[in-house]
Amino acid sequence: MEQLNAIIKIITDNKDSNILLEISLDTDLRVDLDFDSLDLAELTVRCEHAFGVDIFDDGIVTTIKEIMEKISG
């Protein structure tokens, strides 16, 4: 989860929002992190590069827990 947190931090740092919260398994990408479609696309590319997994391959993921399940295989 540490590597995923680092990826999310990169994306949130690039946004002009003041989102500062502790990321948990229940964190919602759109609601809690205010990710838009471009942020989700960046997340997909970064996760695929880091973990070799397309997190949106089987459909939409909305939470950190769902991403972790995809990464874990």
C-alpha positions in Angstrom: 0.0 0.0 0.0 3.0 2.3 0.5 3.7 2.4 -3.2 0.1 3.1 -4.0 0.0 5.9 -1.4 3.1 7.4 -3.1 1.3 7.3 -6.5 -1.8 8.9 -5.0 0.3 11.6 -3.4 1.9 12.5 -6.7 -1.5 12.9 -8.3 -3.0 14.9 -5.5 0.1 17.1 -5.3 -0.4 18.0 -9.0 -4.0 19.2 -8.3 -4.9 22.7 -7.3 -7.0 21.4 -4.4 -6.2 21.4 -0.7 -7.1 17.8 -0.1 -5.3 16.5 2.9 -6.6 13.4 4.5 -5.4 10.1 5.6 -5.8 7.5 2.9 -7.5 4.3 4.1 -9.0 1.2 2.3 -12.4 3.0 2.3 -11.1 6.1 0.7 -13.2 6.9 -2.4 -11.3 8.1 -5.4 -13.9 10.6 -6.6 -15.6 11.6 -3.4 -12.7 11.8 -0.9 -9.8 12.6 -3.3 -11.8 14.6 -5.8 -10.3 12.6 -8.7 -11.7 13.5 -12.1 -11.4 11.4 -15.3 -7.8 12.8 -16.0 -6.7 11.9 -12.5 -8.1 8.4 -12.8 -6.4 8.0 -16.2 -3.1 9.0 -14.6 -3.7 6.6 -11.7 -4.3 3.8 -14.2 -1.1 4.5 -16.1 1.0 4.8 -12.9 -0.5 1.6 -11.4 0.0 -0.3 -14.6 3.7 0.8 -14.7 4.3 0.2 -11.0 2.4 -3.1 -10.6 1.8 -4.4 -14.1 -1.9 -4.4 -13.6 -4.6 -2.4 -15.4 -6.8 -1.5 -12.4 -9.8 -0.7 -14.6 -9.5 -3.8 -16.8 -12.6 -5.5 -15.4 -14.6 -2.4 -14.7 -14.6 0.8 -12.6 -12.9 0.8 -9.2 -14.0 3.4 -6.7 -12.0 2.8 -3.6 -8.5 2.1 -2.5 -9.6 -1.3 -1.3 -10.7 -2.3 -4.8 -7.3 -1.1 -6.2 -5.5 -3.2 -3.6 -7.6 -6.3 -4.6 -6.6 -5.8 -8.2 -3.0 -5.3 -7.4 -2.9 -8.4 -5.1 -4.4 -10.5 -7.9 
